[in-house]
Amino acid sequence: MAKHLPYRATTSSGNMFDFEFPLHEETVSPVTVSNLLGAVLAALDREISLIGQVGNGDVLQAMTMALAVRTRMLPGNTAQLDPLVSALLQAALAAPVTPAEGNLPPDGTRDMH
């Protein structure tokens, strides 16, 4: 049976999104995966709050570059690692996500409610 990681993300405007991420069959600790995901997103939120207005493309580019850097830091054959990382990214992007009831429209602000 495939394992999944439920994860709730909350935006700075208070919108919530529930994810159901598939876990790789060789995942050692779903708890560690969840904790690391939360830590990465929290660090990203802290940095963005210090920088101010940041383009979404810039954030995505930095995150994918971080994934590339971390992948190259791992020991192993890049011919084996690269397909694994690509498969993990594709699985994460394809994970079901459900916006929570009461979320604001993308152009709305919490001040409206």
C-alpha positions as CSV (number, residue, x, y, z in Angstrom):
1,M,0.0,0.0,0.0
2,A,1.4,3.4,-0.9
3,K,2.0,5.8,1.9
4,H,0.8,9.4,1.9
5,L,1.7,12.5,3.8
6,P,-1.2,14.8,4.6
7,Y,0.0,18.4,4.9
8,R,-1.8,21.7,5.5
9,A,-0.2,24.9,4.2
10,T,-1.5,28.3,5.4
11,T,-0.7,31.4,3.3
12,S,0.1,34.8,4.8
13,S,-3.4,35.9,4.0
14,G,-4.8,33.0,6.0
15,N,-5.8,30.7,3.1
16,M,-5.3,27.1,3.8
17,F,-4.6,24.2,1.4
18,D,-4.7,20.5,2.3
19,F,-2.2,18.3,0.4
20,E,-2.0,14.6,0.2
21,F,1.6,14.0,-0.9
22,P,2.6,10.5,-2.0
23,L,5.7,9.2,-0.2
24,H,8.4,7.3,-2.0
25,E,8.3,3.6,-1.1
26,E,11.7,3.9,0.6
27,T,10.8,6.8,2.8
28,V,12.4,6.2,6.2
29,S,10.4,8.6,8.3
30,P,7.2,10.4,7.2
31,V,7.4,12.5,10.4
32,T,10.9,13.7,9.4
33,V,9.7,14.6,5.9
34,S,6.8,16.6,7.4
35,N,9.1,18.4,9.8
36,L,11.6,19.3,7.2
37,L,8.9,20.5,4.8
38,G,7.5,22.7,7.6
39,A,11.0,24.1,8.4
40,V,11.8,24.9,4.8
41,L,8.5,26.7,4.3
42,A,8.8,28.6,7.6
43,A,12.4,29.7,6.6
44,L,11.1,30.8,3.3
45,D,8.2,32.8,4.9
46,R,10.7,34.5,7.3
47,E,13.0,35.5,4.4
48,I,10.2,36.8,2.3
49,S,8.9,38.9,5.2
50,L,12.3,40.5,5.5
51,I,12.8,41.1,1.8
52,G,9.4,42.4,1.1
53,Q,7.7,42.1,-2.3
54,V,9.1,39.1,-4.1
55,G,8.2,37.7,-7.5
56,N,6.6,34.3,-7.5
57,G,9.0,33.2,-10.3
58,D,12.0,34.3,-8.2
59,V,10.8,32.1,-5.3
60,L,10.2,29.1,-7.5
61,Q,13.5,29.6,-9.2
62,A,15.4,29.8,-5.9
63,M,13.5,26.7,-4.6
64,T,14.4,24.6,-7.7
65,M,18.0,25.8,-7.5
66,A,18.1,24.7,-3.8
67,L,16.8,21.3,-4.9
68,A,19.5,21.1,-7.5
69,V,22.2,22.1,-5.0
70,R,21.0,19.6,-2.4
71,T,20.9,16.9,-5.0
72,R,24.5,17.5,-6.1
73,M,25.6,17.5,-2.5
74,L,24.4,13.9,-2.1
75,P,26.8,11.1,-2.7
76,G,25.9,8.9,-5.6
77,N,25.7,8.7,-9.3
78,T,23.9,11.7,-10.9
79,A,22.5,9.3,-13.6
80,Q,20.6,7.6,-10.8
81,L,19.9,10.6,-8.6
82,D,18.5,12.9,-11.3
83,P,15.6,10.6,-12.4
84,L,14.7,10.0,-8.8
85,V,14.6,13.8,-8.0
86,S,12.6,14.4,-11.2
87,A,10.1,11.6,-10.2
88,L,9.8,13.0,-6.7
89,L,9.1,16.5,-8.0
90,Q,6.6,15.3,-10.5
91,A,4.8,13.2,-7.8
92,A,4.7,16.2,-5.4
93,L,3.3,18.5,-8.1
94,A,0.7,16.0,-9.0
95,A,-0.4,15.5,-5.4
96,P,-4.1,16.2,-4.7
97,V,-4.7,19.6,-3.1
98,T,-7.9,20.9,-1.7
99,P,-8.4,24.6,-0.9
100,A,-10.1,25.1,2.5
101,E,-13.6,26.5,2.7
102,G,-13.6,30.2,3.3
103,N,-10.4,30.9,1.4
104,L,-10.2,34.3,-0.2
105,P,-10.0,34.6,-4.0
106,P,-6.3,34.9,-5.2
107,D,-6.7,38.7,-5.5
108,G,-8.5,39.2,-2.2
109,T,-7.0,40.3,1.1
110,R,-7.9,39.2,4.6
111,D,-8.8,42.9,5.5
112,M,-12.0,42.3,3.4
113,H,-13.4,39.9,6.0
